[in-house]
Amino acid sequence: MDHIRLAAEMRRLALIAGEAILRVQRSPDFEVRLKGDHSPVTEADLAADAIIAAGLRAAFPDIPLVTEEQAATHEQDIRTFLIVDPLDGTKEFVRRQGDFTVNIAYVEDGVPLRGVVHAPARGRLFYTLHDGTAVEEQGPHDPDSPGALHRIRVRRPDNGALMVVASKSHRDQATDDYIARYEVADMTSAGSSLKFCLVATGEADLYPRLGRTMEWDTAAGDAVLRGAGGQVLRLDDHGVLTYGKPGFENPHFLALAPGVDLQ
């Protein structure tokens, strides 16, 4: 894999897809349908998916592609692949809120090595460079000309005063009960894969997810967090979360900065 080309292409496609998503969100009306699993999908999801899938297939034709919006890509027994969630946080998008993201990742031997998370409505862009280093790029975000880069790192957590981030749309009692085990100084809610990035930048120490997620929801944010010195662990045994699992479904997990005393 040419990681320099990969990083540049994932970044470029995420930004172009983000522009397409914002055009739909700014329109006076757009259609919302329910998929088979009762999750919403809009024309923005489909437009972003078409842009990213076409670009990745053209640039990396020999790498398998898994994308949320194309069910035919889900029936694969693979360990090395590209994986896409073209619009994570569709519920926030439909409410015309800003916590939605474009997510593209490269997984090798079950490990998300490279990823990009773009929050177009928030003007934030996080990704891994060719060497795996995690950065946030300052705007304006020109698809063809990268801006100033700031390396991001997790912070050293204070277990007597943890910063916790939790899901905005999927918060439940089980999550609250788990968080209650810790000494928490502040807790915030965020949508989509932005939660991984808040841990990666040191804006939070711990993100617990005790609900259903799929690998396309997490791979890009996981890659960014790893590149910032963080980790994503299974909740049940605290083993490292891996990718290419049957059905691409994740167990409950914890995204965190090393040094958090797990309860």
Buried (B, 14 or more C-beta within 10 A) or exposed (E): BEBEEBBBBBBBBBBBBBBBBBEBBEEEEBEBEEEEEEEBBBBBBBBBBBBBBEBBEEBBEEBBBBBBBBEEBBEEEBBBBBBBBBBBBBBBBBEEBBBBBBBBBBBBEBBBBBBBBBBBBBEBBBBBBBEBBBBBBBEEBEBEEBEEBEEBBBBEBEBEEBBBBBBBBBBEEEBEEBBEEBEBEEBEEBBBBBBBBBBBBBBBBBBBBBBEBBBBBBBBBBBBBBBBBBBBBBBEEEEBBBBBEEEBEBBBBBBBBEEBEEE
